[in-house]
Amino acid sequence: MQFKDARREHHSLLAAAEKRLLVRIAERIPQAINSDHLTAIGFIAIVAAGLTYWYSRWNPFGLFAVIGWLAINWFGDSLDGTLARVRNQQRPRYGFYVDHILDAFGMAALFFGLAASGYMSWIISMLFLFSYFLLCIEIYLATYTLGKFHLSFGGVGPTELRIILAIGNITAFFRPMVHGLGGDYKLFDVGGVVAAMGIFVITIYTAITHARALYRMELLPSAKSAKIAQRVTA
């Protein structure tokens, strides 16, 4: 079965420095550890982060423990593909599928845990996940149809999102509520609404952009003739 690997588009603020660091780490990973081990570590860590969010409902110091789990998730989730490339052991279809289906389950576990913690409302958590999964669908469809896999938007990628979430945890520990628009709101609710709106706007923009690109790539014969005629008469 013929398969063409998609081109990775990763232009986040930390992408270049992160890539150099990951390659250095991958070169020092013992041979007994492979990409599947790192993928499993990343997935277990993100599920543990969700459970620890839930635990923080009774002990706010759990918010700091979540940061540790996010760091472990970064290690496993970011390094698995790098290790495969460094060792020339890529399995593009298997790796892409397993990595991203586990990411989907992991994000659901993380935000279910955040909602269960009481630091974010369930409705806002569901709103964020809805917008996040819409963007994921758009990304995966573009990967299949255009051969480009976008890992970041507006300079923000998975690593930057982890850092933002970690900063939010620290802030929520000291100040879980914010005042504005004549009322008090949960810090993570405000952040969740802003993030969901931003993701939704990005999804609409990229969907329109990619649909236009695909339309131009696959013009019908009549449309091609009309386009050629316009060029001749111009």
RABEL-V470056 format. One record per backbone hydrogen bond with DSSP energy under -0.5 kcal/mol. NH is the residue of the N-H (numbers start at 1). CO is the residue of the C=O. Records with the same first field share a line. If there is no record, write none. Layout:
NH->CO  CO
This chain:
5->3
7->147
9->149
10->8
13->155
15->12
18->14
19->15
20->16
21->17
22->18
23->19
24->20
25->21
26->22
27->23
28->24  25
29->26
33->30
38->34
39->35
40->36
41->37
42->38
43->39
44->40
45->41
46->42
47->43
48->44
49->45
50->46
51->47
52->48
53->49
54->50
55->51
56->52
57->54
58->55
59->55
62->59
63->60
64->61
65->61
66->62
67->63
68->64
69->65
70->66
71->67
72->68
73->69
74->70
75->71
76->72
77->73
78->74
79->75
80->76
82->78
83->79
84->80
85->81
86->82
87->83
88->85
89->84
95->91
96->92
97->93
98->94
99->95
100->96
101->97
102->98
103->99
104->100
105->101
106->102
107->103
108->104
109->105
110->106
111->107
112->108
113->109
114->110
115->111
116->112
117->113
118->114  115
119->114
120->114
125->121
126->122
127->123
128->124
129->125
130->126
131->127
132->128
133->129
134->130
135->131
136->132
137->133
138->134
139->135
140->136
141->137
142->138
143->139
144->140
145->141
146->142
147->142  143
148->142
149->7
150->148
151->9
152->9
153->156
156->153
157->155
158->151
161->157
162->158
163->159
164->160
165->161
166->162
167->163
168->164
169->165
170->166
171->167
172->168
173->169
174->170
175->171
178->185
180->183
183->180
185->178
187->176
188->119
190->186
191->187
192->188
193->189
194->190
195->191
196->192
197->193
198->194
199->195
200->196
201->197
202->198
203->199
204->200
205->201
206->202
207->203
208->204
209->205
210->206
211->207
212->208
213->209
214->210
215->211
216->212
217->213
218->214
219->216
224->220
225->221
226->222
227->223
228->224
229->225
230->226
231->227
232->228
233->229
234->230
